[in-house]
Amino acid sequence: MAKHNDLGEKGEEIAFHHLVKKGYKVLERNWRYDRAEIDIVARHNNQLVIVEVKTRSAAIYEEPRDAISNQKIRFLTNAAEAFINEKDIDCETRFDVIAIKWYGEGNYELNHIEDAFTPLVN
């Protein structure tokens, strides 16, 4: 497996434990719809929370949260809508980003951005 995939999996695991520690109920991980994947779907305070996890090596200049393009937001919006319809969920939904900057050997910086973006309509 490529190093960036390994780093991504580490980041998703860190994000999962962060959310659980904060009292989120994780419903799904790596839920796929069409060409999109939702990293984590959770419930918190009567909200459905769609979480995009972005992990970057500290050596990379780009901030992890800056890697979320309008196209990625559209994919996430469509996937969230499909998830809501499939699971027949009726509650407020928000989109969070968990940005992780990886320094190596378990040393990282985590930034949980709640309500990080507004869904884009196709």
C-alpha positions, 0 to 999 in steps of 0.5 A: 500500500502507498505511504499516503494511503497508510497515512490516510488510514492512520488519520482516520483512526485518530479522527475516529477515536477523537470523535468517540472520546467527544461523545459522538456515536459513529454510525459508519466509516468509509461509506461509499456512494457512486464516486464519493466516500464519506470517511465517518458518519456520526450522530452528535447532539441530535445531528447527523455529522458527515466528517471528512478527514484530511491528513497531511505530512507536516512536510507538506506545505498545504493545510489539510483542510485546504485540500477540500475542493468544491468538487469534493464538497459536491461529492460529499453532499451527494453521498450524504443525501444518499445516506440520509435517503437510504437510512431514512434519517430525518434530522439536521445535518452538518459537515465537519472536517478533521484536519490532521498534520502528521509529524511522525511516530504518533506525533500529530496536530488535530483540528476539528472544524465543526460545520466546516462548509455549506453543502453545494447544490448541483 
